[in-house]
Amino acid sequence: MRKVDMKTYLDNPETYELRNGNRSDAPDCPYGNKYEWIGYDLEAKEYVRFTKSVFKLLISNTFKA
């Protein structure tokens, strides 16, 4: 699975979204478990891994009250 770093994300942030890992089409982690959250590339139509900095940014934006 491709990894997306902060520079790649900031070049085109509307291309990526954070999805719940319990979706039926979401891949399992390498250990056979489900991801809690997983990235998705809307243009390439594939799941991606975000670096920690991108993930933290997306999580903070997702759960703002």
N, C-alpha and C positions, 0 to 999 in steps of 0.2 A: 504494500500500500504506500502510495506517495506521501511524503511529508511536506507540509506547507509551513514555511517560516514567516516571520513578521514582514519582511520586505516583500515577499511574494503576495502575502495577504493584503498589505497596504497598497500595492500596485493596482489591485482590482477587488476591493472588499465585497462588492455586490455579487461576485462570482461564487462566494462560499457561504455556507450556512452550517449551523450546529444542529444536529438531529439527535433525537433520542435513540440510544443504541438498542432498544427493544423492538424496533420496527422489524417487520418480517424480512425485509431485504437487506438489513444491516449485517455486515460480516461479524464473525466471532473474533475475539482477540486471539493471539497466537497460542494461548493456554486453553482455548476451547470455551471460554466464558463469553458473556455478552458485554460489550462496552456499555457504560452508563450513558456516555455522550460520544458522538462520532461526527467528524466533519464530512461535508459533502460538497463537491465541486459541481455547480449547476451547469456549467458549459461542457465539461468533459463527461458529465453524468456518471461520476464515480465517487466512491467513498475515499476520503483522505484522512491522514493524521495531522493534527495541528501541533506545532511546538507549544511548549508550556506557556510562553508569553502570549501567543495568539489565543490559546484556549482560555487563559485567564481573562483576556479582554472580552471575548465572546460571552463567557459565563457572567461577567459583571454586567454586560449590556443586556443579557437575557433576563436577569433577575432583578433589575432595577425596580424599585417600588415607587 
